Amino acid sequence: MDFVSIFTALINTYGLWALFAISLIASASILFPVPSEVAVFLMGVAANPITIALVASTGSAIGELTVYGLGIGSEKILQKARKKTPKWIGDLDSAFKKYGFGLLFLFAATPLPFDAVGVVAGITKYKVERFLIATWCGKMVKNIVIAYAGAMGLGFVLNIFY
């Protein structure tokens, strides 16, 4: 049995749940980066890249709620420490209302540090629904590219050697 057959069997047994969990944990971890993109790349060989991207993006978007929550907590601490909302939070809030969706999408779709913009979304109390939608859409774009790269690249290499 070759590598692709074994990997396909694993994915058919519990791979999508594993991918969901890996993506959720990777996005929820703030201090310790977990490269879920490797799992997306490898699973792109054995399953439909669109399905892989859907599962990984959903887990990842839900996991990113931790940075959003960190931002909400940070804002509450700042308010208690200063007894009122600092002016810069008001400025940040108005800018984020105008450009927040695009920023979230951009940072989720690229290797830019998403945690920073996720915290800002929480500080400004950006609507959680919009946060999740923008994050999911950006992660979906990134994961489709990675899954197709895995399907084409790794599949090509395996065909040469097996």
ABEGO torsion letter per residue (X at the ends): XBAAAAAAAAAAAAAAAAAAAAAAAAAABAABBBBAAAAAAAAAAABBAAAAAAAAAAAAAAAAAAAAAAAAAAAAAAAAAAGBBBAAAAAAAAAAAAAAAAAAAAAAABABBAAAAAAAAAAAGBBAAAAAAAAAAAAAAAAAAAAAAAAAAAAAAAAAAX
